Each structure stands twice: as structure tokens, then as C-alpha cells.
Amino acid sequence: MRTPIAFDISEIVPHADRMRLIDRAVEGDEESLVAEVTLREDCLFQEAGAVGGWVGIEFMAQAIAAYAGWRQRLQGEAQRMGFLLGTRKYECSRPSFKVGEHLRIEVRRQFWTDNGMSQFDCTLGIGGETVATAALTVFQPPASMDVTKVGTDE
């Protein structure tokens, strides 16, 4: 049974400012999480009143980040950076999502390995209708690896 998520999205998703595309994590359980977003005109990928359907994959990836961050916070750990490695069969029935539309993203963990690799089945819905699906493969480095310094001289 899913429970409400009490954390603000900024506490569980490492993306900041315009790079954070989802508004909130609504509910979750051991294997899944539901996130939501209402598309705004200031969305990073908005053009002519819409966001391309291809951006659905990033909404899904950020919902997975929310799942990982939420689970870490519940265990008393700090959120850690993860990486989207790829997708298997992203399908979207719409060319775009309109500004003002409310999207509901559901992610369900299929497997999680000891080496940090995992896969999630993801759906994106609008008004109760599923408009996009994908299976995303992600990687989260071990806590001992400090990915906050990647690309710096430190």
C-alpha cells in the first residue's frame, strides 16, 4: 500500500531550479513512487505553449530520482546523484504536452542490483489516460564515490 510522501521535492531530487521538472512526489511504497507536474510556461523545454513528447522520458527519470532520494531519506541517508543509462522502448502517443496540463508519473522498480544498476517500468498519464510508457535503466554509484566533484579539479 502506498503512503503519502512528506518530503519537499527539493529534498529528494538533486536537480535544481529549471532543471527540476517534476513538482512533487505524491505517494510511494517499497517498490514504486507517484510524482506529478503541472506544465508551466517557464518549463526548460517549453516552446510555443507545449513541451515535446520526448521530454516524457526525463519526467520519468526524475520520478526515479525522487524514488531513490525518498528511500534514502527514509533510511537517514543524504540524497545521492544517479544516472539515466538508457531506455527500452519509450512509447508516447502524443507529439507534445500542453502548458497547463497535469501529468502523473508512476515508476515501479523491477530490479535493483548490489552494484547500483536498476530498472523501472514507467508510465506517464494525463487525465487518467496513459500517454507514455518506458522501461528505464539507471545507475547509482556507491555512497563512497563522491560524484559531486565530477568534472572539477578537486
LINTAPE-V332674 format. One record per run of one state. SS is the DSSP state (~ for helix, > for strand, _ for the rest). FROM is the first residue (numbers start at 0). TO is the last residue. If there is no record, write none. Layout:
ss=SS from=FROM to=TO
ss=SS from=FROM to=TO
//
This chain:
ss=_ from=0 to=1
ss=> from=2 to=3
ss=_ from=4 to=7
ss=~ from=8 to=11
ss=_ from=12 to=15
ss=~ from=16 to=18
ss=_ from=19 to=22
ss=> from=23 to=27
ss=_ from=28 to=30
ss=> from=31 to=37
ss=_ from=38 to=44
ss=> from=45 to=46
ss=_ from=47 to=48
ss=> from=49 to=51
ss=~ from=52 to=73
ss=_ from=74 to=81
ss=> from=82 to=91
ss=_ from=92 to=94
ss=> from=95 to=97
ss=_ from=98 to=100
ss=> from=101 to=111
ss=_ from=112 to=115
ss=> from=116 to=125
ss=_ from=126 to=127
ss=> from=128 to=138
ss=_ from=139 to=145
ss=~ from=146 to=148
ss=_ from=149 to=153
//
